Amino acid sequence: MASEFGIGEWLWMMASFLLVIGLLVATLFILKRMTPGVRGAAGRRLSISEVQHVGPRQKLLLIQLNGDEILVGQSAQSMTLLGTWNIARLAESQGDTDDSDTLTDTIPAEAKGFRASLSQFVKRQGQ
């Protein structure tokens, strides 16, 4: 025998379904609010100010931390520090014509190889 559903059973199923969907949305909203992140909200010391995608799995990140800017190269395998500088010092030297010396001095030795490779890659992409 085929059992038939009455209007009461359909309403009960729909109310239960809507309750489950509502609880799912509320849970996702709460999880999103509670998840710590590196957003650039006021009062946070760490923020990612710019992201430049260089390739399918490579990108450059400009990170601000405690008044300093940090340039990081990220690939699928690793992250490499490309340079750091103080934002206040950089703002003061904006009037100078040659800022490259102050930025090059802060680049670690192991990052200079990556920097050379990156500049060659960017030059080839521009041609």
N, CA, C and O atoms as CSV, one atom per row, in Angstrom:
chain,resi,resn,atom,element,x,y,z
A,1,MET,N,N,0.827,-1.180,0.000
A,1,MET,CA,C,0.000,0.000,0.000
A,1,MET,C,C,0.868,1.238,0.000
A,1,MET,O,O,1.895,1.307,0.674
A,2,ALA,N,N,0.451,2.161,-0.732
A,2,ALA,CA,C,1.158,3.428,-0.790
A,2,ALA,C,C,0.605,4.353,0.281
A,2,ALA,O,O,-0.598,4.598,0.365
A,3,SER,N,N,1.520,4.854,1.093
A,3,SER,CA,C,1.059,5.783,2.123
A,3,SER,C,C,1.093,7.191,1.556
A,3,SER,O,O,2.036,7.569,0.862
A,4,GLU,N,N,0.102,7.932,1.844
A,4,GLU,CA,C,0.014,9.295,1.346
A,4,GLU,C,C,0.300,10.263,2.487
A,4,GLU,O,O,-0.049,10.028,3.643
A,5,PHE,N,N,0.943,11.350,2.114
A,5,PHE,CA,C,1.253,12.381,3.093
A,5,PHE,C,C,0.160,13.430,3.059
A,5,PHE,O,O,-0.283,13.864,1.995
A,6,GLY,N,N,-0.253,13.818,4.224
A,6,GLY,CA,C,-1.236,14.883,4.317
A,6,GLY,C,C,-0.540,16.233,4.398
A,6,GLY,O,O,0.688,16.305,4.442
A,7,ILE,N,N,-1.319,17.287,4.417
A,7,ILE,CA,C,-0.773,18.647,4.454
A,7,ILE,C,C,0.015,18.891,5.735
A,7,ILE,O,O,0.989,19.644,5.728
A,8,GLY,N,N,-0.394,18.266,6.824
A,8,GLY,CA,C,0.298,18.436,8.098
A,8,GLY,C,C,1.713,17.875,8.060
A,8,GLY,O,O,2.642,18.491,8.582
A,9,GLU,N,N,1.877,16.709,7.444
A,9,GLU,CA,C,3.201,16.110,7.326
A,9,GLU,C,C,4.112,16.953,6.431
A,9,GLU,O,O,5.295,17.117,6.730
A,10,TRP,N,N,3.568,17.484,5.341
A,10,TRP,CA,C,4.367,18.339,4.442
A,10,TRP,C,C,4.798,19.621,5.156
A,10,TRP,O,O,5.942,20.055,5.022
A,11,LEU,N,N,3.897,20.213,5.899
A,11,LEU,CA,C,4.258,21.422,6.640
A,11,LEU,C,C,5.324,21.125,7.696
A,11,LEU,O,O,6.244,21.918,7.895
A,12,TRP,N,N,5.197,19.977,8.371
A,12,TRP,CA,C,6.186,19.595,9.384
A,12,TRP,C,C,7.563,19.376,8.730
A,12,TRP,O,O,8.575,19.803,9.285
A,13,MET,N,N,7.613,18.721,7.567
A,13,MET,CA,C,8.881,18.504,6.859
A,13,MET,C,C,9.493,19.822,6.406
A,13,MET,O,O,10.702,20.014,6.537
A,14,MET,N,N,8.696,20.719,5.885
A,14,MET,CA,C,9.204,22.010,5.411
A,14,MET,C,C,9.718,22.850,6.578
A,14,MET,O,O,10.754,23.502,6.459
A,15,ALA,N,N,9.006,22.840,7.701
A,15,ALA,CA,C,9.449,23.589,8.876
A,15,ALA,C,C,10.767,23.014,9.399
A,15,ALA,O,O,11.663,23.774,9.767
A,16,SER,N,N,10.897,21.700,9.438
A,16,SER,CA,C,12.140,21.071,9.882
A,16,SER,C,C,13.290,21.416,8.938
A,16,SER,O,O,14.397,21.712,9.386
A,17,PHE,N,N,13.028,21.378,7.643
A,17,PHE,CA,C,14.052,21.710,6.647
A,17,PHE,C,C,14.512,23.156,6.806
A,17,PHE,O,O,15.712,23.429,6.786
A,18,LEU,N,N,13.575,24.077,6.962
A,18,LEU,CA,C,13.931,25.483,7.133
A,18,LEU,C,C,14.684,25.715,8.443
A,18,LEU,O,O,15.573,26.565,8.498
A,19,LEU,N,N,14.344,24.977,9.488
A,19,LEU,CA,C,15.058,25.080,10.756
A,19,LEU,C,C,16.514,24.622,10.594
A,19,LEU,O,O,17.428,25.271,11.103
A,20,VAL,N,N,16.727,23.523,9.896
A,20,VAL,CA,C,18.088,23.018,9.675
A,20,VAL,C,C,18.888,24.009,8.834
A,20,VAL,O,O,20.050,24.272,9.145
A,21,ILE,N,N,18.306,24.556,7.794
A,21,ILE,CA,C,18.995,25.541,6.950
A,21,ILE,C,C,19.323,26.792,7.767
A,21,ILE,O,O,20.421,27.335,7.646
A,22,GLY,N,N,18.400,27.249,8.583
A,22,GLY,CA,C,18.645,28.421,9.432
A,22,GLY,C,C,19.770,28.182,10.420
A,22,GLY,O,O,20.607,29.059,10.631
A,23,LEU,N,N,19.801,27.000,11.031
A,23,LEU,CA,C,20.900,26.667,11.952
A,23,LEU,C,C,22.232,26.590,11.216
A,23,LEU,O,O,23.259,26.994,11.763
A,24,LEU,N,N,22.235,26.083,9.999
A,24,LEU,CA,C,23.459,26.022,9.203
A,24,LEU,C,C,23.986,27.420,8.895
A,24,LEU,O,O,25.183,27.676,9.028
A,25,VAL,N,N,23.108,28.312,8.488
A,25,VAL,CA,C,23.514,29.691,8.193
A,25,VAL,C,C,24.026,30.381,9.454
A,25,VAL,O,O,25.033,31.088,9.405
A,26,ALA,N,N,23.354,30.186,10.568
A,26,ALA,CA,C,23.798,30.802,11.826
A,26,ALA,C,C,25.159,30.264,12.249
A,26,ALA,O,O,25.999,31.029,12.724
A,27,THR,N,N,25.394,28.969,12.087
A,27,THR,CA,C,26.684,28.376,12.439
A,27,THR,C,C,27.793,28.918,11.551
A,27,THR,O,O,28.873,29.249,12.041
A,28,LEU,N,N,27.541,29.011,10.260
A,28,LEU,CA,C,28.558,29.557,9.346
A,28,LEU,C,C,28.865,31.013,9.668
A,28,LEU,O,O,30.024,31.423,9.612
A,29,PHE,N,N,27.847,31.801,10.006
A,29,PHE,CA,C,28.057,33.199,10.362
A,29,PHE,C,C,28.905,33.316,11.629
A,29,PHE,O,O,29.814,34.142,11.697
A,30,ILE,N,N,28.608,32.494,12.623
A,30,ILE,CA,C,29.371,32.531,13.883
A,30,ILE,C,C,30.809,32.091,13.646
A,30,ILE,O,O,31.732,32.698,14.191
A,31,LEU,N,N,31.020,31.054,12.848
A,31,LEU,CA,C,32.376,30.596,12.549
A,31,LEU,C,C,33.179,31.659,11.816
A,31,LEU,O,O,34.370,31.829,12.077
A,32,LYS,N,N,32.540,32.366,10.909
A,32,LYS,CA,C,33.231,33.420,10.162
A,32,LYS,C,C,33.644,34.560,11.084
A,32,LYS,O,O,34.730,35.118,10.930
A,33,ARG,N,N,32.798,34.906,12.030
A,33,ARG,CA,C,33.107,36.000,12.960
A,33,ARG,C,C,34.183,35.603,13.964
A,33,ARG,O,O,34.949,36.457,14.408
A,34,MET,N,N,34.257,34.334,14.327
A,34,MET,CA,C,35.189,33.881,15.340
A,34,MET,C,C,36.552,33.498,14.769
A,34,MET,O,O,37.523,33.402,15.521
A,35,THR,N,N,36.646,33.279,13.473
A,35,THR,CA,C,37.895,32.835,12.870
A,35,THR,C,C,38.909,33.962,12.883
A,35,THR,O,O,38.636,35.043,12.361
A,36,PRO,N,N,40.081,33.728,13.474
A,36,PRO,CA,C,41.108,34.774,13.437
A,36,PRO,C,C,41.680,34.876,12.039
A,36,PRO,O,O,41.800,33.877,11.330
A,37,GLY,N,N,42.028,36.078,11.650
A,37,GLY,CA,C,42.581,36.283,10.328
A,37,GLY,C,C,43.602,37.395,10.345
A,37,GLY,O,O,43.889,37.970,11.395
A,38,VAL,N,N,44.144,37.693,9.202
A,38,VAL,CA,C,45.118,38.775,9.073
A,38,VAL,C,C,44.495,39.912,8.272
A,38,VAL,O,O,45.121,40.476,7.375
A,39,ARG,N,N,43.277,40.230,8.606
A,39,ARG,CA,C,42.612,41.341,7.929
A,39,ARG,C,C,43.203,42.654,8.410
A,39,ARG,O,O,43.732,42.730,9.519
A,40,GLY,N,N,43.118,43.671,7.598
A,40,GLY,CA,C,43.676,44.962,7.950
A,40,GLY,C,C,42.725,45.834,8.749
A,40,GLY,O,O,42.615,47.029,8.477
A,41,ALA,N,N,42.049,45.277,9.706
A,41,ALA,CA,C,41.103,46.039,10.517
A,41,ALA,C,C,41.856,46.969,11.468
A,41,ALA,O,O,43.035,46.765,11.758
A,42,ALA,N,N,41.166,47.967,11.934
A,42,ALA,CA,C,41.776,48.929,12.852
A,42,ALA,C,C,42.172,48.231,14.143
A,42,ALA,O,O,41.441,47.377,14.646
A,43,GLY,N,N,43.315,48.592,14.671
A,43,GLY,CA,C,43.783,47.998,15.899
A,43,GLY,C,C,44.604,46.741,15.698
A,43,GLY,O,O,45.150,46.211,16.666
A,44,ARG,N,N,44.709,46.252,14.491
A,44,ARG,CA,C,45.496,45.061,14.229
A,44,ARG,C,C,46.909,45.475,13.841
A,44,ARG,O,O,47.105,46.475,13.149
A,45,ARG,N,N,47.886,44.704,14.287
A,45,ARG,CA,C,49.272,45.035,13.998
A,45,ARG,C,C,49.729,44.466,12.665
A,45,ARG,O,O,50.705,44.958,12.098
A,46,LEU,N,N,49.060,43.451,12.151
A,46,LEU,CA,C,49.474,42.769,10.938
A,46,LEU,C,C,48.414,42.942,9.870
A,46,LEU,O,O,47.237,42.668,10.103
A,47,SER,N,N,48.833,43.399,8.691
A,47,SER,CA,C,47.892,43.510,7.586
A,47,SER,C,C,48.628,43.277,6.281
A,47,SER,O,O,49.790,43.653,6.127
A,48,ILE,N,N,47.936,42.653,5.348
A,48,ILE,CA,C,48.472,42.449,4.011
A,48,ILE,C,C,47.934,43.591,3.164
A,48,ILE,O,O,46.742,43.647,2.865
A,49,SER,N,N,48.828,44.506,2.778
A,49,SER,CA,C,48.366,45.694,2.078
A,49,SER,C,C,48.223,45.469,0.578
A,49,SER,O,O,47.347,46.070,-0.044
A,50,GLU,N,N,49.059,44.623,-0.023
A,50,GLU,CA,C,48.945,44.356,-1.459
A,50,GLU,C,C,49.359,42.928,-1.756
A,50,GLU,O,O,50.204,42.348,-1.074
A,51,VAL,N,N,48.737,42.371,-2.802
A,51,VAL,CA,C,49.102,41.053,-3.301
A,51,VAL,C,C,49.221,41.168,-4.813
A,51,VAL,O,O,48.301,41.640,-5.481
A,52,GLN,N,N,50.352,40.740,-5.348
A,52,GLN,CA,C,50.564,40.766,-6.797
A,52,GLN,C,C,50.851,39.337,-7.252
A,52,GLN,O,O,51.849,38.742,-6.846
A,53,HIS,N,N,49.967,38.782,-8.102
A,53,HIS,CA,C,50.163,37.435,-8.606
A,53,HIS,C,C,51.177,37.490,-9.735
A,53,HIS,O,O,51.009,38.253,-10.686
A,54,VAL,N,N,52.231,36.683,-9.637
A,54,VAL,CA,C,53.296,36.661,-10.626
A,54,VAL,C,C,53.102,35.489,-11.573
A,54,VAL,O,O,53.387,35.607,-12.765
A,55,GLY,N,N,52.633,34.383,-11.074
A,55,GLY,CA,C,52.408,33.188,-11.872
A,55,GLY,C,C,51.243,32.412,-11.305
A,55,GLY,O,O,50.545,32.891,-10.411
A,56,PRO,N,N,51.025,31.195,-11.831
A,56,PRO,CA,C,49.880,30.408,-11.346
A,56,PRO,C,C,49.930,30.114,-9.851
A,56,PRO,O,O,48.895,30.116,-9.186
A,57,ARG,N,N,51.128,29.861,-9.316
A,57,ARG,CA,C,51.234,29.553,-7.894
A,57,ARG,C,C,52.283,30.411,-7.201
A,57,ARG,O,O,52.786,30.044,-6.139
A,58,GLN,N,N,52.616,31.554,-7.797
A,58,GLN,CA,C,53.585,32.470,-7.199
A,58,GLN,C,C,52.942,33.847,-7.057
A,58,GLN,O,O,52.192,34.307,-7.917
A,59,LYS,N,N,53.271,34.483,-5.930
A,59,LYS,CA,C,52.766,35.835,-5.723
A,59,LYS,C,C,53.702,36.609,-4.812
A,59,LYS,O,O,54.508,36.034,-4.080
A,60,LEU,N,N,53.576,37.911,-4.875
A,60,LEU,CA,C,54.306,38.821,-4.003
A,60,LEU,C,C,53.327,39.393,-2.996
A,60,LEU,O,O,52.225,39.806,-3.360
A,61,LEU,N,N,53.724,39.420,-1.726
A,61,LEU,CA,C,52.876,39.944,-0.659
A,61,LEU,C,C,53.585,41.128,-0.025
A,61,LEU,O,O,54.756,41.028,0.340
A,62,LEU,N,N,52.891,42.243,0.109
A,62,LEU,CA,C,53.404,43.391,0.833
A,62,LEU,C,C,52.664,43.430,2.165
A,62,LEU,O,O,51.463,43.693,2.214
A,63,ILE,N,N,53.401,43.165,3.245
A,63,ILE,CA,C,52.823,43.009,4.574
A,63,ILE,C,C,53.254,44.178,5.443
A,63,ILE,O,O,54.424,44.558,5.433
A,64,GLN,N,N,52.323,44.750,6.193
A,64,GLN,CA,C,52.646,45.807,7.141
A,64,GLN,C,C,52.580,45.228,8.542
A,64,GLN,O,O,51.594,44.594,8.919
A,65,LEU,N,N,53.650,45.453,9.317
A,65,LEU,CA,C,53.730,44.929,10.668
A,65,LEU,C,C,54.463,45.936,11.539
A,65,LEU,O,O,55.647,46.197,11.325
A,66,ASN,N,N,53.772,46.500,12.514
A,66,ASN,CA,C,54.366,47.428,13.485
A,66,ASN,C,C,55.139,48.575,12.835
A,66,ASN,O,O,56.242,48.890,13.280
A,67,GLY,N,N,54.603,49.197,11.813
A,67,GLY,CA,C,55.257,50.332,11.181
A,67,GLY,C,C,56.327,49.957,10.175
A,67,GLY,O,O,57.006,50.839,9.648
A,68,ASP,N,N,56.493,48.698,9.898
A,68,ASP,CA,C,57.436,48.244,8.889
A,68,ASP,C,C,56.672,47.595,7.749
A,68,ASP,O,O,55.571,47.077,7.941
A,69,GLU,N,N,57.265,47.627,6.555
A,69,GLU,CA,C,56.712,46.912,5.418
A,69,GLU,C,C,57.653,45.763,5.085
A,69,GLU,O,O,58.873,45.922,5.100
A,70,ILE,N,N,57.078,44.616,4.788
A,70,ILE,CA,C,57.842,43.421,4.485
A,70,ILE,C,C,57.377,42.919,3.127
A,70,ILE,O,O,56.179,42.732,2.913
A,71,LEU,N,N,58.309,42.698,2.209
A,71,LEU,CA,C,57.995,42.140,0.903
A,71,LEU,C,C,58.372,40.672,0.914
A,71,LEU,O,O,59.526,40.319,1.159
A,72,VAL,N,N,57.386,39.811,0.646
A,72,VAL,CA,C,57.579,38.367,0.702
A,72,VAL,C,C,57.190,37.771,-0.640
A,72,VAL,O,O,56.147,38.112,-1.198
A,73,GLY,N,N,58.035,36.874,-1.161
A,73,GLY,CA,C,57.709,36.106,-2.348
A,73,GLY,C,C,57.194,34.753,-1.920
A,73,GLY,O,O,57.839,34.064,-1.130
A,74,GLN,N,N,56.027,34.356,-2.437
A,74,GLN,CA,C,55.432,33.087,-2.047
A,74,GLN,C,C,55.305,32.203,-3.272
A,74,GLN,O,O,54.802,32.629,-4.311
A,75,SER,N,N,55.768,30.959,-3.141
A,75,SER,CA,C,55.592,29.964,-4.189
A,75,SER,C,C,54.866,28.775,-3.580
A,75,SER,O,O,54.481,28.802,-2.412
A,76,ALA,N,N,54.684,27.733,-4.380
A,76,ALA,CA,C,53.980,26.558,-3.877
A,76,ALA,C,C,54.777,25.852,-2.789
A,76,ALA,O,O,54.198,25.207,-1.914
A,77,GLN,N,N,56.110,25.970,-2.837
A,77,GLN,CA,C,56.944,25.250,-1.889
A,77,GLN,C,C,57.379,26.085,-0.689
A,77,GLN,O,O,57.582,25.534,0.393
A,78,SER,N,N,57.525,27.394,-0.852
A,78,SER,CA,C,58.108,28.171,0.238
A,78,SER,C,C,57.697,29.637,0.156
A,78,SER,O,O,57.054,30.088,-0.792
A,79,MET,N,N,58.106,30.358,1.205
A,79,MET,CA,C,57.971,31.807,1.254
A,79,MET,C,C,59.371,32.369,1.479
A,79,MET,O,O,60.135,31.848,2.291
A,80,THR,N,N,59.706,33.455,0.740
A,80,THR,CA,C,61.043,34.031,0.816
A,80,THR,C,C,60.935,35.513,1.144
A,80,THR,O,O,60.166,36.243,0.519
A,81,LEU,N,N,61.706,35.946,2.121
A,81,LEU,CA,C,61.766,37.363,2.471
A,81,LEU,C,C,62.579,38.086,1.404
A,81,LEU,O,O,63.741,37.752,1.174
A,82,LEU,N,N,61.976,39.067,0.758
A,82,LEU,CA,C,62.661,39.819,-0.295
A,82,LEU,C,C,63.200,41.141,0.210
A,82,LEU,O,O,64.194,41.641,-0.316
A,83,GLY,N,N,62.570,41.717,1.215
A,83,GLY,CA,C,63.060,42.984,1.750
A,83,GLY,C,C,62.161,43.515,2.840
A,83,GLY,O,O,60.977,43.186,2.911
A,84,THR,N,N,62.750,44.352,3.699
A,84,THR,CA,C,61.991,45.025,4.740
A,84,THR,C,C,62.437,46.473,4.797
A,84,THR,O,O,63.589,46.783,4.492
A,85,TRP,N,N,61.545,47.351,5.182
A,85,TRP,CA,C,61.882,48.750,5.381
A,85,TRP,C,C,60.850,49.396,6.277
A,85,TRP,O,O,59.717,48.929,6.399
A,86,ASN,N,N,61.267,50.479,6.899
A,86,ASN,CA,C,60.428,51.226,7.804
A,86,ASN,C,C,59.574,52.190,6.991
A,86,ASN,O,O,60.095,52.895,6.127
A,87,ILE,N,N,58.285,52.232,7.253
A,87,ILE,CA,C,57.367,53.074,6.483
A,87,ILE,C,C,57.695,54.548,6.682
A,87,ILE,O,O,57.635,55.325,5.728
A,88,ALA,N,N,58.043,54.950,7.909
A,88,ALA,CA,C,58.358,56.359,8.186
A,88,ALA,C,C,59.619,56.775,7.428
A,88,ALA,O,O,59.663,57.858,6.844
A,89,ARG,N,N,60.642,55.920,7.435
A,89,ARG,CA,C,61.875,56.233,6.702
A,89,ARG,C,C,61.638,56.292,5.212
A,89,ARG,O,O,62.228,57.119,4.517
A,90,LEU,N,N,60.778,55.422,4.717
A,90,LEU,CA,C,60.461,55.406,3.297
A,90,LEU,C,C,59.720,56.676,2.901
A,90,LEU,O,O,59.969,57.228,1.829
A,91,ALA,N,N,58.810,57.147,3.754
A,91,ALA,CA,C,58.073,58.378,3.469
A,91,ALA,C,C,59.013,59.582,3.463
A,91,ALA,O,O,58.841,60.498,2.659
A,92,GLU,N,N,60.001,59.584,4.352
A,92,GLU,CA,C,60.973,60.681,4.381
A,92,GLU,C,C,61.843,60.706,3.139
A,92,GLU,O,O,62.202,61.775,2.646
A,93,SER,N,N,62.182,59.526,2.633
A,93,SER,CA,C,63.081,59.454,1.476
A,93,SER,C,C,62.339,59.516,0.145
A,93,SER,O,O,62.958,59.312,-0.900
A,94,GLN,N,N,61.049,59.789,0.145
A,94,GLN,CA,C,60.291,59.904,-1.097
A,94,GLN,C,C,60.814,61.035,-1.971
A,94,GLN,O,O,60.718,60.962,-3.197
A,95,GLY,N,N,61.359,62.063,-1.368
A,95,GLY,CA,C,61.884,63.194,-2.131
A,95,GLY,C,C,63.207,62.879,-2.799
A,95,GLY,O,O,63.584,63.553,-3.757
A,96,ASP,N,N,63.926,61.865,-2.314
A,96,ASP,CA,C,65.197,61.491,-2.929
A,96,ASP,C,C,64.958,60.863,-4.285
A,96,ASP,O,O,63.895,60.300,-4.546
A,97,THR,N,N,65.965,60.966,-5.150
A,97,THR,CA,C,65.824,60.403,-6.493
A,97,THR,C,C,66.228,58.943,-6.540
A,97,THR,O,O,65.751,58.211,-7.407
A,98,ASP,N,N,67.095,58.491,-5.634
A,98,ASP,CA,C,67.583,57.118,-5.685
A,98,ASP,C,C,67.259,56.406,-4.378
A,98,ASP,O,O,68.048,56.442,-3.434
A,99,ASP,N,N,66.077,55.747,-4.322
A,99,ASP,CA,C,65.666,55.007,-3.140
A,99,ASP,C,C,66.102,53.549,-3.214
A,99,ASP,O,O,65.968,52.823,-2.228
A,100,SER,N,N,66.614,53.106,-4.343
A,100,SER,CA,C,66.925,51.692,-4.501
A,100,SER,C,C,68.046,51.256,-3.571
A,100,SER,O,O,68.076,50.093,-3.168
A,101,ASP,N,N,68.976,52.151,-3.211
A,101,ASP,CA,C,70.070,51.767,-2.329
A,101,ASP,C,C,69.563,51.440,-0.932
A,101,ASP,O,O,70.053,50.495,-0.314
A,102,THR,N,N,68.596,52.196,-0.416
A,102,THR,CA,C,68.099,51.938,0.927
A,102,THR,C,C,67.311,50.637,0.970
A,102,THR,O,O,67.321,49.949,1.990
A,103,LEU,N,N,66.636,50.291,-0.106
A,103,LEU,CA,C,65.877,49.054,-0.121
A,103,LEU,C,C,66.781,47.853,-0.360
A,103,LEU,O,O,66.530,46.788,0.204
A,104,THR,N,N,67.810,47.984,-1.163
A,104,THR,CA,C,68.698,46.874,-1.471
A,104,THR,C,C,69.526,46.480,-0.261
A,104,THR,O,O,69.874,45.308,-0.119
A,105,ASP,N,N,69.852,47.418,0.612
A,105,ASP,CA,C,70.663,47.115,1.780
A,105,ASP,C,C,69.956,46.173,2.743
A,105,ASP,O,O,70.622,45.445,3.480
A,106,THR,N,N,68.628,46.164,2.760
A,106,THR,CA,C,67.907,45.353,3.729
A,106,THR,C,C,67.571,43.962,3.206
A,106,THR,O,O,66.978,43.165,3.933
A,107,ILE,N,N,67.931,43.651,1.971
A,107,ILE,CA,C,67.602,42.356,1.394
A,107,ILE,C,C,68.599,41.319,1.883
A,107,ILE,O,O,69.806,41.522,1.749
A,108,PRO,N,N,68.118,40.196,2.456
A,108,PRO,CA,C,69.039,39.175,2.923
A,108,PRO,C,C,69.766,38.506,1.755
A,108,PRO,O,O,69.290,38.534,0.620
A,109,ALA,N,N,70.920,37.907,2.044
A,109,ALA,CA,C,71.753,37.320,0.997
A,109,ALA,C,C,71.038,36.190,0.271
A,109,ALA,O,O,71.164,36.070,-0.947
A,110,GLU,N,N,70.281,35.347,1.000
A,110,GLU,CA,C,69.627,34.216,0.345
A,110,GLU,C,C,68.473,34.654,-0.555
A,110,GLU,O,O,68.051,33.890,-1.423
A,111,ALA,N,N,67.959,35.860,-0.365
A,111,ALA,CA,C,66.846,36.338,-1.171
A,111,ALA,C,C,67.318,37.020,-2.449
A,111,ALA,O,O,66.513,37.244,-3.353
A,112,LYS,N,N,68.600,37.356,-2.548
A,112,LYS,CA,C,69.081,38.066,-3.731
A,112,LYS,C,C,69.002,37.189,-4.974
A,112,LYS,O,O,68.755,37.704,-6.064
A,113,GLY,N,N,69.204,35.882,-4.842
A,113,GLY,CA,C,69.062,34.979,-5.983
A,113,GLY,C,C,67.631,34.953,-6.478
A,113,GLY,O,O,67.381,34.973,-7.683
A,114,PHE,N,N,66.687,34.909,-5.542
A,114,PHE,CA,C,65.282,34.933,-5.926
A,114,PHE,C,C,64.930,36.263,-6.569
A,114,PHE,O,O,64.155,36.314,-7.524
A,115,ARG,N,N,65.503,37.337,-6.042
A,115,ARG,CA,C,65.221,38.663,-6.595
A,115,ARG,C,C,65.702,38.758,-8.029
A,115,ARG,O,O,65.006,39.312,-8.880
A,116,ALA,N,N,66.898,38.218,-8.313
A,116,ALA,CA,C,67.430,38.239,-9.675
A,116,ALA,C,C,66.546,37.406,-10.601
A,116,ALA,O,O,66.251,37.820,-11.722
A,117,SER,N,N,66.128,36.236,-10.132
A,117,SER,CA,C,65.259,35.385,-10.940
A,117,SER,C,C,63.926,36.067,-11.207
A,117,SER,O,O,63.397,36.002,-12.316
A,118,LEU,N,N,63.390,36.719,-10.187
A,118,LEU,CA,C,62.108,37.402,-10.335
A,118,LEU,C,C,62.217,38.559,-11.318
A,118,LEU,O,O,61.327,38.751,-12.147
A,119,SER,N,N,63.291,39.329,-11.237
A,119,SER,CA,C,63.435,40.466,-12.159
A,119,SER,C,C,63.613,39.980,-13.591
A,119,SER,O,O,63.106,40.616,-14.515
A,120,GLN,N,N,64.320,38.866,-13.805
A,120,GLN,CA,C,64.440,38.313,-15.144
A,120,GLN,C,C,63.097,37.845,-15.661
A,120,GLN,O,O,62.766,38.053,-16.829
A,121,PHE,N,N,62.310,37.205,-14.782
A,121,PHE,CA,C,60.982,36.742,-15.175
A,121,PHE,C,C,60.079,37.907,-15.567
A,121,PHE,O,O,59.366,37.835,-16.567
A,122,VAL,N,N,60.111,38.970,-14.786
A,122,VAL,CA,C,59.271,40.133,-15.075
A,122,VAL,C,C,59.711,40.795,-16.391
A,122,VAL,O,O,58.870,41.247,-17.167
A,123,LYS,N,N,61.016,40.854,-16.638
A,123,LYS,CA,C,61.496,41.434,-17.897
A,123,LYS,C,C,61.049,40.610,-19.090
A,123,LYS,O,O,60.677,41.165,-20.124
A,124,ARG,N,N,61.082,39.268,-18.957
A,124,ARG,CA,C,60.625,38.422,-20.049
A,124,ARG,C,C,59.130,38.562,-20.286
A,124,ARG,O,O,58.682,38.506,-21.431
A,125,GLN,N,N,58.355,38.743,-19.232
A,125,GLN,CA,C,56.915,38.915,-19.379
A,125,GLN,C,C,56.576,40.235,-20.061
A,125,GLN,O,O,55.565,40.339,-20.755
A,126,GLY,N,N,57.421,41.242,-19.864
A,126,GLY,CA,C,57.188,42.559,-20.469
A,126,GLY,C,C,57.495,42.599,-21.951
A,126,GLY,O,O,57.004,43.485,-22.651
A,127,GLN,N,N,58.291,41.670,-22.450
A,127,GLN,CA,C,58.676,41.663,-23.877
A,127,GLN,C,C,57.639,41.084,-24.750
A,127,GLN,O,O,57.823,41.013,-25.965
